[in-house]
Structures are given as structure tokens and as C-alpha cells.
Amino acid sequence: MIEWDPRLYKWEQIAKIVAERIKDGTYPPLTLISEVKLQEEFDVARVTVRKAMEALREQGFITTKPGKGSIVSPTDGS
């Protein structure tokens, strides 16, 4: 069970956790990230996960295609 930091929005914390997973290779490049699975894992509303994904997209960690979902952006080396 996750310990939420009351000083930050949940979406910010989820974005940080997912970014760390991308950096440490838990989610390698081109991995599909399921919003539904994140929603279930963190027990939050879909809108919260979408806000986190939007932040990750803005930071360049993921790419989202309508109807396809969100994938981890390829690194420069791949």
C-alpha cells in the first residue's frame, strides 16, 4: 500500500513513481503503460491517472497515440 504525501497531489506522486520505473528499466522503451492497471494499482480515479500521464508526456517520458495507448518513449540509444 502506498503512503501518499499530503503535500503533493496524487497525480504528481504517480507521475514520479512511473518516471522512476522508466529510469530504472522497470518499464523499458516501447513498453505499453496501462492507465487501467495504474488506476487499480494506486486505487485512484481514472482522471488522476490521466493527469499523471499528461505530466509524463510533457516531460518526454511517454508518447500517447489515440486508440493505441501510452508507450515509454524510446531512448536516444534505441
LOLO-594623 format. One record per atom (N, C-alpha, C, O): atom name; residue in three letters; x, y, z. Coordinates in steps of 0.001 Angstrom, whole numbers, plus 524288, in hexadecimal, padded with zeros to 5 digits. Example, Ala and Ser with C-alpha at 12.3 -4.5 7.8 and 13.67 -1.06 7.14 Angstrom:
2
+----+-----+-------+-------+-------+
! at !  aa !    px !    py !    pz !
+----+-----+-------+-------+-------+
!  N ! ALA ! 83386 ! 7E9C6 ! 81E78 !
! CA ! ALA ! 8300C ! 7EE6C ! 81E78 !
!  C ! ALA ! 83390 ! 7F31C ! 81E78 !
!  O ! ALA ! 8379C ! 7F309 ! 82111 !
!  N ! SER ! 83232 ! 7F736 ! 81BA8 !
! CA ! SER ! 83566 ! 7FBDC ! 81BE4 !
!  C ! SER ! 83264 ! 8001E ! 81EBE !
!  O ! SER ! 83461 ! 80472 ! 81F67 !
+----+-----+-------+-------+-------+
END
This chain:
78
+----+-----+-------+-------+-------+
! at !  aa !    px !    py !    pz !
+----+-----+-------+-------+-------+
!  N ! MET ! 8034E ! 7FB5A ! 80000 !
! CA ! MET ! 80000 ! 80000 ! 80000 !
!  C ! MET ! 80378 ! 804E1 ! 80000 !
!  O ! MET ! 80738 ! 80541 ! 802FC !
!  N ! ILE ! 8022E ! 80874 ! 7FCB8 !
! CA ! ILE ! 80560 ! 80D32 ! 7FC3C !
!  C ! ILE ! 80414 ! 8111A ! 80095 !
!  O ! ILE ! 7FF93 ! 811C2 ! 80222 !
!  N ! GLU ! 8082D ! 813A2 ! 80273 !
! CA ! GLU ! 8077F ! 817D2 ! 80649 !
!  C ! GLU ! 80772 ! 81CF2 ! 80345 !
!  O ! GLU ! 80B7F ! 81EA7 ! 80152 !
!  N ! TRP ! 802E3 ! 81F69 ! 802E0 !
! CA ! TRP ! 8026C ! 8244B ! 7FFFE !
!  C ! TRP ! 804B7 ! 828D0 ! 80316 !
!  O ! TRP ! 803EA ! 82932 ! 807D0 !
!  N ! ASP ! 80785 ! 82C2E ! 80075 !
! CA ! ASP ! 809A1 ! 830F3 ! 802CE !
!  C ! ASP ! 80556 ! 83513 ! 80283 !
!  O ! ASP ! 803CC ! 836A2 ! 7FE3C !
!  N ! PRO ! 80361 ! 836DD ! 80703 !
! CA ! PRO ! 7FF0A ! 83A98 ! 806F0 !
!  C ! PRO ! 80079 ! 83FE9 ! 8049D !
!  O ! PRO ! 7FD05 ! 84312 ! 80384 !
!  N ! ARG ! 80583 ! 840EC ! 803DB !
! CA ! ARG ! 8072A ! 845FA ! 801B1 !
!  C ! ARG ! 806DA ! 84620 ! 7FBC0 !
!  O ! ARG ! 80716 ! 84A51 ! 7F969 !
!  N ! LEU ! 80653 ! 84198 ! 7F950 !
! CA ! LEU ! 8063B ! 84149 ! 7F398 !
!  C ! LEU ! 80124 ! 83EDC ! 7F1BA !
!  O ! LEU ! 7FEB7 ! 83BC1 ! 7F47B !
!  N ! TYR ! 7FF8E ! 84055 ! 7ECF7 !
! CA ! TYR ! 7FB11 ! 83DCD ! 7EA91 !
!  C ! TYR ! 7FC67 ! 8381C ! 7E977 !
!  O ! TYR ! 800EC ! 836CE ! 7E87B !
!  N ! LYS ! 7F879 ! 834C0 ! 7E9A3 !
! CA ! LYS ! 7F96A ! 82F33 ! 7E883 !
!  C ! LYS ! 7FB8A ! 82E87 ! 7E2FB !
!  O ! LYS ! 7FEFE ! 82B4D ! 7E21A !
!  N ! TRP ! 7F97F ! 83193 ! 7DF38 !
! CA ! TRP ! 7FB62 ! 830FD ! 7D9D4 !
!  C ! TRP ! 8012D ! 8323E ! 7D96B !
!  O ! TRP ! 803F6 ! 82FD7 ! 7D653 !
!  N ! GLU ! 8030A ! 83607 ! 7DC8B !
! CA ! GLU ! 808A2 ! 8375C ! 7DC7B !
!  C ! GLU ! 80BE2 ! 832C6 ! 7DE7D !
!  O ! GLU ! 81006 ! 8318D ! 7DC60 !
!  N ! GLN ! 809EE ! 83049 ! 7E294 !
! CA ! GLN ! 80CBE ! 82BE3 ! 7E4DC !
!  C ! GLN ! 80CBF ! 8272B ! 7E135 !
!  O ! GLN ! 810AE ! 8246F ! 7E0C3 !
!  N ! ILE ! 80859 ! 82637 ! 7DE9A !
! CA ! ILE ! 80817 ! 821E9 ! 7DADD !
!  C ! ILE ! 80BD7 ! 822EF ! 7D650 !
!  O ! ILE ! 80EA5 ! 81F6A ! 7D4A0 !
!  N ! ALA ! 80BDF ! 827C3 ! 7D459 !
! CA ! ALA ! 80F6B ! 82924 ! 7D012 !
!  C ! ALA ! 81516 ! 82841 ! 7D1B1 !
!  O ! ALA ! 8183D ! 82652 ! 7CE9E !
!  N ! LYS ! 8165B ! 829AA ! 7D67F !
! CA ! LYS ! 81BB2 ! 828F8 ! 7D86F !
!  C ! LYS ! 81D24 ! 82329 ! 7D8C3 !
!  O ! LYS ! 82172 ! 8219E ! 7D746 !
!  N ! ILE ! 8198A ! 82002 ! 7DAB2 !
! CA ! ILE ! 81A7B ! 81A5F ! 7DB31 !
!  C ! ILE ! 81B3B ! 817E9 ! 7D5CB !
!  O ! ILE ! 81ED6 ! 814D4 ! 7D500 !
!  N ! VAL ! 817D1 ! 81946 ! 7D21A !
! CA ! VAL ! 81837 ! 81711 ! 7CCD4 !
!  C ! VAL ! 81D46 ! 818E7 ! 7CA34 !
!  O ! VAL ! 81FDB ! 815D8 ! 7C789 !
!  N ! ALA ! 81EB0 ! 81DD9 ! 7CAF1 !
! CA ! ALA ! 82399 ! 81FDF ! 7C8C0 !
!  C ! ALA ! 8283F ! 81CD7 ! 7CAEC !
!  O ! ALA ! 82BDF ! 81B90 ! 7C808 !
!  N ! GLU ! 8282A ! 81BB0 ! 7CFF6 !
! CA ! GLU ! 82C64 ! 8189C ! 7D256 !
!  C ! GLU ! 82C99 ! 81323 ! 7CFF8 !
!  O ! GLU ! 830D3 ! 8110E ! 7CEFF !
!  N ! ARG ! 8280E ! 810D4 ! 7CF0D !
! CA ! ARG ! 827E5 ! 80B99 ! 7CCAA !
!  C ! ARG ! 82A1A ! 80BB8 ! 7C721 !
!  O ! ARG ! 82CB1 ! 8080A ! 7C571 !
!  N ! ILE ! 82910 ! 80FF4 ! 7C454 !
! CA ! ILE ! 82B35 ! 8107B ! 7BF0A !
!  C ! ILE ! 83127 ! 81106 ! 7BF5F !
!  O ! ILE ! 833FF ! 80E85 ! 7BC6A !
!  N ! LYS ! 83300 ! 81446 ! 7C2F5 !
! CA ! LYS ! 838A6 ! 81528 ! 7C385 !
!  C ! LYS ! 83B8B ! 8103C ! 7C530 !
!  O ! LYS ! 83FD6 ! 80F2E ! 7C34B !
!  N ! ASP ! 83930 ! 80D2C ! 7C8C4 !
! CA ! ASP ! 83BFE ! 80890 ! 7CAB9 !
!  C ! ASP ! 83B31 ! 803B2 ! 7C74E !
!  O ! ASP ! 83D30 ! 7FF7F ! 7C886 !
!  N ! GLY ! 8383B ! 80451 ! 7C300 !
! CA ! GLY ! 837A2 ! 7FFF8 ! 7BF63 !
!  C ! GLY ! 8331D ! 7FC52 ! 7C08A !
!  O ! GLY ! 8325B ! 7F87B ! 7BDC0 !
!  N ! THR ! 83013 ! 7FD71 ! 7C4A0 !
! CA ! THR ! 82B78 ! 7FA3C ! 7C5BB !
!  C ! THR ! 827BD ! 7FA75 ! 7C116 !
!  O ! THR ! 8255E ! 7F68D ! 7BF97 !
!  N ! TYR ! 8274B ! 7FF28 ! 7BED7 !
! CA ! TYR ! 8244C ! 7FFE2 ! 7BA01 !
!  C ! TYR ! 82834 ! 8015B ! 7B5BF !
!  O ! TYR ! 82973 ! 805F5 ! 7B520 !
!  N ! PRO ! 82A2D ! 7FD7D ! 7B2C8 !
! CA ! PRO ! 82DF7 ! 7FEB8 ! 7AEAB !
!  C ! PRO ! 82B7C ! 801BE ! 7AA22 !
!  O ! PRO ! 826B3 ! 80207 ! 7A9C4 !
!  N ! PRO ! 82EAF ! 803FD ! 7A6B4 !
! CA ! PRO ! 82CA0 ! 806CD ! 7A228 !
!  C ! PRO ! 828C7 ! 80370 ! 79F13 !
!  O ! PRO ! 82978 ! 7FEB7 ! 79E7C !
!  N ! LEU ! 824B8 ! 80608 ! 79D24 !
! CA ! LEU ! 8208B ! 803BE ! 799F8 !
!  C ! LEU ! 81CC5 ! 8004C ! 79D12 !
!  O ! LEU ! 81982 ! 7FDA4 ! 79ABE !
!  N ! THR ! 81D25 ! 8004B ! 7A24C !
! CA ! THR ! 8196C ! 7FD71 ! 7A591 !
!  C ! THR ! 81445 ! 8006A ! 7A5AD !
!  O ! THR ! 8142E ! 8052C ! 7A65D !
!  N ! LEU ! 80FFC ! 7FD91 ! 7A4FF !
! CA ! LEU ! 80ACB ! 7FFDF ! 7A569 !
!  C ! LEU ! 80974 ! 80081 ! 7AB31 !
!  O ! LEU ! 809DE ! 7FCC6 ! 7AE33 !
!  N ! ILE ! 807DD ! 80526 ! 7ACBB !
! CA ! ILE ! 80664 ! 80621 ! 7B22E !
!  C ! ILE ! 80071 ! 80680 ! 7B26D !
!  O ! ILE ! 7FE13 ! 809DE ! 7AFF0 !
!  N ! SER ! 7FE17 ! 80309 ! 7B56D !
! CA ! SER ! 7F86A ! 802C0 ! 7B5CD !
!  C ! SER ! 7F658 ! 8067D ! 7B9F6 !
!  O ! SER ! 7F7BC ! 8061C ! 7BE8D !
!  N ! GLU ! 7F2FE ! 80A1C ! 7B844 !
! CA ! GLU ! 7F088 ! 80DAE ! 7BBFE !
!  C ! GLU ! 7ED1C ! 80AA7 ! 7BFD3 !
!  O ! GLU ! 7ECE3 ! 80BF2 ! 7C473 !
!  N ! VAL ! 7EA75 ! 806A4 ! 7BDE4 !
! CA ! VAL ! 7E706 ! 80388 ! 7C137 !
!  C ! VAL ! 7EA2E ! 800D0 ! 7C57D !
!  O ! VAL ! 7E890 ! 800BC ! 7CA04 !
!  N ! LYS ! 7EEAD ! 7FE94 ! 7C411 !
! CA ! LYS ! 7F1E6 ! 7FBE6 ! 7C7F6 !
!  C ! LYS ! 7F404 ! 7FFB3 ! 7CC06 !
!  O ! LYS ! 7F43C ! 7FE71 ! 7D0A9 !
!  N ! LEU ! 7F596 ! 80463 ! 7CA45 !
! CA ! LEU ! 7F771 ! 80852 ! 7CDFF !
!  C ! LEU ! 7F308 ! 80A07 ! 7D199 !
!  O ! LEU ! 7F3D4 ! 80ACC ! 7D647 !
!  N ! GLN ! 7EE69 ! 80A9D ! 7CF64 !
! CA ! GLN ! 7E9D6 ! 80C1D ! 7D272 !
!  C ! GLN ! 7E8D6 ! 8080F ! 7D6C1 !
!  O ! GLN ! 7E7CB ! 8096E ! 7DB3E !
!  N ! GLU ! 7E92A ! 80314 ! 7D54E !
! CA ! GLU ! 7E84E ! 7FEDE ! 7D91B !
!  C ! GLU ! 7ECBD ! 7FE9B ! 7DD11 !
!  O ! GLU ! 7EBCB ! 7FDF9 ! 7E1BC !
!  N ! GLU ! 7F195 ! 7FF18 ! 7DB37 !
! CA ! GLU ! 7F619 ! 7FEC1 ! 7DEB5 !
!  C ! GLU ! 7F600 ! 802F3 ! 7E2E9 !
!  O ! GLU ! 7F6FB ! 801DB ! 7E77E !
!  N ! PHE ! 7F4CF ! 807CC ! 7E154 !
! CA ! PHE ! 7F4FD ! 80C24 ! 7E501 !
!  C ! PHE ! 7EFAF ! 80D5F ! 7E774 !
!  O ! PHE ! 7EF46 ! 810CB ! 7EACE !
!  N ! ASP ! 7EBA5 ! 80A93 ! 7E5C3 !
! CA ! ASP ! 7E65F ! 80B44 ! 7E7CC !
!  C ! ASP ! 7E498 ! 810F6 ! 7E783 !
!  O ! ASP ! 7E2F7 ! 8134C ! 7EB62 !
!  N ! VAL ! 7E4FA ! 81317 ! 7E2C2 !
! CA ! VAL ! 7E371 ! 81882 ! 7E1D5 !
!  C ! VAL ! 7DFAB ! 818B2 ! 7DD38 !
!  O ! VAL ! 7DEF2 ! 814D5 ! 7DA74 !
!  N ! ALA ! 7DD4A ! 81D3C ! 7DC71 !
! CA ! ALA ! 7D9BB ! 81DFF ! 7D80B !
!  C ! ALA ! 7DCCC ! 81E52 ! 7D2F0 !
!  O ! ALA ! 7E168 ! 81FAF ! 7D2E6 !
!  N ! ARG ! 7DA30 ! 81D0F ! 7CEAF !
! CA ! ARG ! 7DCA4 ! 81D25 ! 7C985 !
!  C ! ARG ! 7DEC3 ! 82298 ! 7C83D !
!  O ! ARG ! 7E2EB ! 82318 ! 7C5E1 !
!  N ! VAL ! 7DBF0 ! 82699 ! 7C9C8 !
! CA ! VAL ! 7DDA5 ! 82BF6 ! 7C8AE !
!  C ! VAL ! 7E2E7 ! 82D21 ! 7CB47 !
!  O ! VAL ! 7E60A ! 8301A ! 7C92A !
!  N ! THR ! 7E3DE ! 82AD2 ! 7CFCF !
! CA ! THR ! 7E8D4 ! 82B8E ! 7D296 !
!  C ! THR ! 7ED48 ! 82917 ! 7CF77 !
!  O ! THR ! 7F171 ! 82B6F ! 7CEE1 !
!  N ! VAL ! 7EC67 ! 82462 ! 7CD79 !
! CA ! VAL ! 7F05B ! 821B8 ! 7CA48 !
!  C ! VAL ! 7F155 ! 824CC ! 7C540 !
!  O ! VAL ! 7F5CD ! 8255B ! 7C38F !
!  N ! ARG ! 7ED2D ! 826C3 ! 7C2E7 !
! CA ! ARG ! 7EDCA ! 829B8 ! 7BE06 !
!  C ! ARG ! 7F0FB ! 82EA8 ! 7BEE0 !
!  O ! ARG ! 7F416 ! 83025 ! 7BB86 !
!  N ! LYS ! 7F03F ! 83131 ! 7C34D !
! CA ! LYS ! 7F343 ! 835E9 ! 7C48E !
!  C ! LYS ! 7F90C ! 83473 ! 7C52D !
!  O ! LYS ! 7FC79 ! 8374F ! 7C362 !
!  N ! ALA ! 7FA1F ! 83006 ! 7C7B5 !
! CA ! ALA ! 7FF7F ! 82E2E ! 7C84D !
!  C ! ALA ! 801E8 ! 82CFE ! 7C2F9 !
!  O ! ALA ! 8066B ! 82E53 ! 7C1F9 !
!  N ! MET ! 7FEE2 ! 82A7C ! 7BF93 !
! CA ! MET ! 800D5 ! 8292A ! 7BA5B !
!  C ! MET ! 801E8 ! 82E24 ! 7B73B !
!  O ! MET ! 805B4 ! 82E65 ! 7B44A !
!  N ! GLU ! 7FE96 ! 8320D ! 7B7DC !
! CA ! GLU ! 7FF61 ! 8370A ! 7B530 !
!  C ! GLU ! 80491 ! 8397A ! 7B6DC !
!  O ! GLU ! 80779 ! 83B85 ! 7B39D !
!  N ! ALA ! 805B4 ! 8393F ! 7BBEF !
! CA ! ALA ! 80AA3 ! 83B60 ! 7BDEF !
!  C ! ALA ! 80F48 ! 8385F ! 7BBB1 !
!  O ! ALA ! 81334 ! 83AB9 ! 7BA37 !
!  N ! LEU ! 80EDA ! 83339 ! 7BB70 !
! CA ! LEU ! 81313 ! 82FFC ! 7B942 !
!  C ! LEU ! 813E4 ! 8311F ! 7B376 !
!  O ! LEU ! 8184C ! 83125 ! 7B189 !
!  N ! ARG ! 80F8D ! 83212 ! 7B0B6 !
! CA ! ARG ! 80FD8 ! 83362 ! 7AB29 !
!  C ! ARG ! 812BD ! 83892 ! 7AA72 !
!  O ! ARG ! 8161B ! 8390D ! 7A70C !
!  N ! GLU ! 81165 ! 83C6E ! 7ADAC !
! CA ! GLU ! 813EA ! 8418E ! 7AD5B !
!  C ! GLU ! 819C1 ! 84141 ! 7AE83 !
!  O ! GLU ! 81CD4 ! 84453 ! 7AC72 !
!  N ! GLN ! 81B43 ! 83D89 ! 7B1D4 !
! CA ! GLN ! 820C7 ! 83CDF ! 7B339 !
!  C ! GLN ! 823AD ! 8396E ! 7AF4C !
!  O ! GLN ! 8286A ! 838BD ! 7AFB4 !
!  N ! GLY ! 820D1 ! 83745 ! 7AB7C !
! CA ! GLY ! 8234F ! 83418 ! 7A773 !
!  C ! GLY ! 82429 ! 82E6A ! 7A8D9 !
!  O ! GLY ! 826D3 ! 82B99 ! 7A601 !
!  N ! PHE ! 821EC ! 82CAA ! 7AD39 !
! CA ! PHE ! 822A4 ! 82735 ! 7AED1 !
!  C ! PHE ! 81F52 ! 82378 ! 7ABA1 !
!  O ! PHE ! 820E2 ! 81F07 ! 7AAAB !
!  N ! ILE ! 81AB0 ! 82547 ! 7A9F8 !
! CA ! ILE ! 81724 ! 821E4 ! 7A716 !
!  C ! ILE ! 81509 ! 824B0 ! 7A23D !
!  O ! ILE ! 81541 ! 82978 ! 7A1C8 !
!  N ! THR ! 81303 ! 82188 ! 79EAF !
! CA ! THR ! 81057 ! 82377 ! 79A03 !
!  C ! THR ! 80AFD ! 820E0 ! 799F2 !
!  O ! THR ! 80A89 ! 81C2E ! 79AE1 !
!  N ! THR ! 80700 ! 823E1 ! 798DB !
! CA ! THR ! 801B2 ! 821BD ! 798C5 !
!  C ! THR ! 7FF53 ! 82267 ! 79361 !
!  O ! THR ! 7FFA3 ! 82694 ! 79103 !
!  N ! LYS ! 7FCF2 ! 81E31 ! 7917A !
! CA ! LYS ! 7FA2E ! 81E5F ! 78C7B !
!  C ! LYS ! 7F48A ! 81CD9 ! 78D75 !
!  O ! LYS ! 7F380 ! 818CA ! 78FD1 !
!  N ! PRO ! 7F0D6 ! 82016 ! 78BA5 !
! CA ! PRO ! 7EB4C ! 81ECF ! 78C64 !
!  C ! PRO ! 7EA01 ! 8195E ! 78A4E !
!  O ! PRO ! 7EB70 ! 81801 ! 785EC !
!  N ! GLY ! 7E74D ! 81653 ! 78D75 !
! CA ! GLY ! 7E5D4 ! 81116 ! 78BE4 !
!  C ! GLY ! 7EA10 ! 80D06 ! 78C9B !
!  O ! GLY ! 7E90D ! 80857 ! 78C34 !
!  N ! LYS ! 7EEDA ! 80ED0 ! 78DAD !
! CA ! LYS ! 7F34B ! 80B34 ! 78E57 !
!  C ! LYS ! 7F51F ! 80AFE ! 793FC !
!  O ! LYS ! 7F6C7 ! 806E0 ! 795D6 !
!  N ! GLY ! 7F4D6 ! 80F69 ! 796C1 !
! CA ! GLY ! 7F69E ! 80F91 ! 79C26 !
!  C ! GLY ! 7FBCB ! 81272 ! 79CA1 !
!  O ! GLY ! 7FD94 ! 81504 ! 798FA !
!  N ! SER ! 7FE27 ! 811F3 ! 7A137 !
! CA ! SER ! 80308 ! 814AE ! 7A257 !
!  C ! SER ! 8078A ! 810DB ! 7A293 !
!  O ! SER ! 80730 ! 80CC4 ! 7A514 !
!  N ! ILE ! 80BD1 ! 81239 ! 79FED !
! CA ! ILE ! 8107A ! 80EF8 ! 7A008 !
!  C ! ILE ! 8150A ! 8122E ! 7A21B !
!  O ! ILE ! 8152D ! 816F7 ! 7A1A2 !
!  N ! VAL ! 818C6 ! 80F62 ! 7A46D !
! CA ! VAL ! 81D88 ! 811E1 ! 7A63E !
!  C ! VAL ! 82089 ! 813B8 ! 7A178 !
!  O ! VAL ! 8216A ! 810BE ! 79DCB !
!  N ! SER ! 82219 ! 818A7 ! 7A192 !
! CA ! SER ! 82503 ! 81ADD ! 79D26 !
!  C ! SER ! 82A30 ! 81809 ! 79C77 !
!  O ! SER ! 82CC8 ! 816C0 ! 7A04E !
!  N ! PRO ! 82BBB ! 8170D ! 7978B !
! CA ! PRO ! 830D2 ! 8148C ! 796AF !
!  C ! PRO ! 8352B ! 81830 ! 79888 !
!  O ! PRO ! 834CA ! 81CF5 ! 7980B !
!  N ! THR ! 83941 ! 815E1 ! 79AA4 !
! CA ! THR ! 83DB9 ! 8190D ! 79C47 !
!  C ! THR ! 840F8 ! 81A59 ! 79773 !
!  O ! THR ! 84028 ! 81812 ! 7934B !
!  N ! ASP ! 84492 ! 81DEE ! 797FB !
! CA ! ASP ! 847D4 ! 81F6C ! 7938D !
!  C ! ASP ! 84AEE ! 81AD0 ! 79168 !
!  O ! ASP ! 84C2E ! 81A9B ! 78CC4 !
!  N ! GLY ! 84C27 ! 8171C ! 794DF !
! CA ! GLY ! 84F56 ! 812B3 ! 7933F !
!  C ! GLY ! 84C64 ! 80E63 ! 79081 !
!  O ! GLY ! 84ED2 ! 80ADE ! 78E4F !
!  N ! SER ! 84715 ! 80E8D ! 7908F !
! CA ! SER ! 84436 ! 80A37 ! 78E29 !
!  C ! SER ! 841CD ! 80B9C ! 7890A !
!  O ! SER ! 83F45 ! 80855 ! 78697 !
+----+-----+-------+-------+-------+
END
